[in-house]
């Protein structure tokens, strides 16, 4: 009985000793494997270096995007100016062409009139030659009756007066024809000059559009990430809000002192004309990117299509805005505003009063937009409104 008990005690002691030794060994291994303070500092330095590098890259990327936005602004403003000049040249060419047609028609009429006058004068001269002065001399020499003599004198006086009038009319027609020919020549020269200018403007515009295309490609490459695009969209929306609350409100106060008051849009709800005809690409409050939503509507359009004012108002902003391109804002009174963006060019300046249906811009794709369209927004007391509730049903 005692031997088995001793054996059991020894075995238990041996197990406890092994367990203690194992614990100590494990602790030693843990101590040996644990990083030292120097190692921890090195890892921390590496993490901080990587973080600094990422921050530097982010700052550089943001600066690059800012520069690309500024380049895009310069290019799109230059294109807008070239488009306006080309449009003016085309209008002038159209007017010159119409004037040319009118002058040529007048020239044909004058030439026909001149031929008729020449023919009439030739007939009078021929008649006078055939009649001669024999009868008049015979009457004087033969001392014919006074009544016959008076009648013949009146007849010759009439012929002489008619010839003089015909010759004067002929000279007047010749002068008109010469003046008309000179004007035709000047008009032709002006046409040729304007056509050459049009060609140069078209070439310049094509070059600028190609440069814009390259800059836009670089900008889109820089904004390839969804996060970067959302950030730029939020920046653009905040910029627009700042413009509305600062520059636009300041201009509103200035115009209120110098212009006749406006009634606002309250009575026009559901009756406003559309600023442009086209399919709605994005509705108000529909999802945009991330958690952002459209704060207006986007209407499809052809480049250069006239954009019309939806109501009477004062122009309180007309410039390029990041994300929205060339923008024009109208104040309709009672703190109602309408905003038109993405335009190819603007036709009105700050301070002008416009009527409903007046052309205020031409549709385009400025602001870096991929397609031609119009961004349309309504605001009241600084808050956006749903344009669908204000525009007339189509």
VEXZATI-5416 format. One record per residue (C-alpha): x, y, z. Coordinates in steps of 0.1 Angstrom, whole numbers, padded with zeros to 4 digits, always signed. Layout:
! VEXZATI-5416
XYZ...
***
This chain:
! VEXZATI-5416
+0000+0000+0000+0028+0024+0009+0048+0018-0023+0020+0026-0047+0013+0058-0027+0050+0070-0029+0050+0062-0066+0019+0083-0070+0034+0112-0051+0066+0111-0072+0046+0111-0104+0025+0141-0092+0056+0160-0083+0072+0152-0116+0041+0165-0134+0041+0198-0114+0078+0203-0121+0073+0197-0159+0043+0221-0159+0064+0248-0142+0094+0243-0165+0070+0245-0195+0056+0278-0183+0090+0293-0177+0102+0281-0211+0071+0296-0227+0077+0329-0209+0113+0329-0221+0102+0323-0257+0077+0351-0253+0103+0375-0240+0127+0365-0268+0100+0370-0295+0086+0403-0282+0098+0434-0301+0121+0457-0284+0115+0494-0278+0138+0502-0307+0118+0479-0330+0086+0496-0320+0100+0530-0328+0113+0519-0361+0078+0505-0371+0062+0537-0359+0086+0558-0380+0079+0537-0411+0041+0541-0406+0045+0579-0401+0067+0581-0432+0041+0562-0453+0013+0584-0439+0033+0616-0448+0040+0602-0483+0003+0595-0488-0006+0630-0475+0019+0645-0498+0006+0625-0528-0030+0636-0519-0020+0672-0516-0001+0670-0549-0031+0653-0566-0055+0680-0552-0032+0707-0565-0030+0690-0599-0068+0689-0600-0070+0726-0591-0046+0735-0618-0065+0714-0644-0097+0731-0633-0081+0765-0639-0068+0754-0673-0102+0741-0682-0118+0774-0672-0094+0794-0694-0099+0771-0723-0137+0771-0721-0139+0808-0717-0117+0812-0747-0139+0788-0767-0170+0808-0755-0154+0840-0769-0145+0824-0802-0180+0809-0805-0196+0843-0799-0173+0860-0825-0180+0832-0850-0217+0836-0844-0215+0873-0849-0195+0868-0881-0220+0843-0894-0249+0867-0887-0230+0895-0905-0223+0872-0934-0260+0864-0936-0269+0901-0936-0242+0909-0962-0255+0880-0984-0291+0893-0981-0279+0928-0989-0260+0915-1019-0291+0899-1033-0311+0931-1028-0284+0952-1045-0282+0929-1075-0320+0930-1078-0319+0968-1077-0291+0968-1103-0312+0947-1127-0342+0970-1122-0320+1001-1128-0305+0986-1159-0339+0978-1173-0351+1013-1165-0320+1027-1181-0326+1008-1213-0362+1019-1214-0351+1056-1209-0325+1053-1236-0350+1038-1260-0375+1066-1253-0349+1093-1257-0337+1077-1290-0373+1077-1303-0377+1114-1294-0345+1123-1311-0354+1103-1341-0389+1120-1343-0373+1154-1339-0349+1147-1367-0376+1134-1390-0398+1164-1382-0370+1189-1386-0376+1226-1384-0390+1232-1419-0425+1237-1408-0415+1262-1382-0393+1282-1407-0421+1280-1434-0446+1295-1410-0423+1323-1401-0414+1331-1437-0449+1326-1451-0464+1345-1422-0490+1319-1415-0518+1325-1391-0508+1332-1356-0529+1303-1342-0510+1278-1363-0477+1294-1353-0485+1293-1316-0497+1257-1319-0464+1247-1335-0443+1266-1310-0461+1248-1282-0455+1215-1299-0418+1221-1303-0416+1234-1267-0432+1202-1255-0408+1180-1275-0378+1200-1262-0390+1197-1226-0397+1160-1229-0362+1154-1243-0346+1174-1215-0366+1154-1189-0357+1121-1205-0320+1131-1206-0321+1142-1170-0338+1109-1159-0312+1090-1179-0284+1109-1162-0300+1102-1127-0303+1065-1135-0268+1063-1146-0256+1080-1114-0277+1056-1093-0264+1027-1112-0228+1038-1107-0234+1043-1069-0251+1009-1067-0222+0993-1086-0197+1008-1061-0218+0996-1031-0220+0961-1047-0182+0961-1050-0177+0972-1014-0202+0946-1002-0184+0919-1022-0151+0929-1006-0167+0929-0971-0181+0894-0978-0147+0881-0988-0131+0897-0957-0157+0882-0934-0155+0848-0951-0117+0848-0945-0123+0859-0909-0149+0832-0905-0124+0806-0917-0097+0817-0893-0122+0817-0864-0133+0782-0873-0097+0770-0873-0090+0788-0840-0122+0773-0825-0113+0738-0837-0078+0742-0822-0092+0754-0789-0117+0725-0788-0089+0700-0793-0069+0716-0765-0099+0714-0742-0104+0678-0751-0068+0670-0740-0071+0690-0708-0105+0673-0701-0089+0639-0706-0062+0647-0680-0088+0660-0656-0109+0629-0659-0078+0608-0654-0070+0627-0622-0106+0621-0611-0107+0585-0620-0116+0574-0585-0152+0576-0573-0141+0593-0540-0123+0620-0559-0153+0627-0581-0176+0629-0551-0152+0653-0534-0151+0675-0565-0189+0675-0568-0192+0686-0532-0167+0713-0538-0186+0725-0568-0219+0726-0549-0204+0745-0520-0188+0769-0545-0222+0775-0561-0238+0781-0527-0211+0806-0518-0216+0825-0551-0254+0826-0546-0251+0839-0510-0223+0864-0517-0219+0878-0552-0255+0872-0563-0271+0887-0532-0248+0918-0534-0258+0923-0570-0295+0918-0561-0292+0946-0535-0275+0969-0561-0302+0963-0587-0330+0968-0562-0318+1003-0558-0315+1011-0595-0342+0990-0612-0379+0987-0613-0392+0960-0588-0400+0925-0599-0430+0905-0588-0413+0871-0583-0425+0837-0596-0452+0828-0571-0480+0834-0596-0462+0815-0624-0460+0781-0607-0467+0754-0632-0468+0780-0661-0431+0788-0667-0419+0781-0703-0390+0757-0706-0356+0773-0711-0348+0749-0738-0365+0720-0757-0350+0686-0750-0352+0653-0731-0346+0655-0693-0314+0636-0686-0315+0640-0648-0345+0650-0627-0344+0671-0596-0333+0652-0565-0324+0621-0584-0292+0603-0573-0260+0617-0585-0228+0603-0571-0224+0587-0537-0249+0603-0513-0252+0635-0534-0283+0643-0554-0291+0666-0583-0301+0701-0571-0316+0710-0604-0325+0693-0637-0303+0685-0667-0319+0689-0702-0304+0674-0733-0296+0699-0761-0277+0705-0793-0245+0727-0791-0253+0763-0797-0291+0760-0791-0306+0793-0778-0313+0792-0740-0343+0813-0731-0352+0832-0699-0382+0816-0682-0394+0849-0668-0386+0886-0666-0356+0893-0645-0322+0910-0639-0289+0893-0647-0271+0891-0613-0243+0866-0623-0227+0857-0657-0194+0839-0654-0176+0805-0653-0182+0783-0623-0164+0752-0613-0184+0721-0622-0211+0742-0639-0192+0759-0666-0205+0792-0680-0235+0801-0658-0260+0829-0659-0283+0837-0630-0315+0858-0632-0332+0875-0602-0370+0875-0606-0378+0894-0574-0391+0882-0540-0358+0862-0537-0367+0839-0566-0337+0830-0588-0332+0809-0619-0298+0794-0629-0287+0782-0663-0254+0762-0665-0231+0742-0689-0235+0769-0716-0213+0773-0746-0215+0811-0744-0234+0838-0726-0252+0866-0744-0261+0889-0715-0241+0908-0689-0247+0915-0652-0271+0944-0647-0292+0938-0678-0330+0933-0676-0344+0905-0697-0379+0895-0708-0395+0861-0709-0382+0842-0740-0351+0864-0744-0320+0845-0755-0296+0847-0726-0271+0820-0736-0263+0791-0760-0262+0756-0747-0230+0736-0746-0209+0713-0724-0187+0736-0703-0177+0727-0668-0161+0695-0681-0194+0679-0690-0193+0648-0713-0224+0657-0733-0242+0688-0745-0269+0698-0721-0284+0726-0699-0283+0726-0661-0314+0744-0649-0321+0753-0613-0347+0774-0594-0341+0789-0560-0363+0807-0534-0349+0822-0502-0316+0803-0509-0333+0769-0512-0336+0749-0544-0370+0742-0559-0382+0713-0580-0384+0727-0615-0410+0701-0626-0435+0718-0603-0429+0752-0619-0424+0745-0656-0455+0741-0678-0464+0706-0689-0452+0696-0723
***
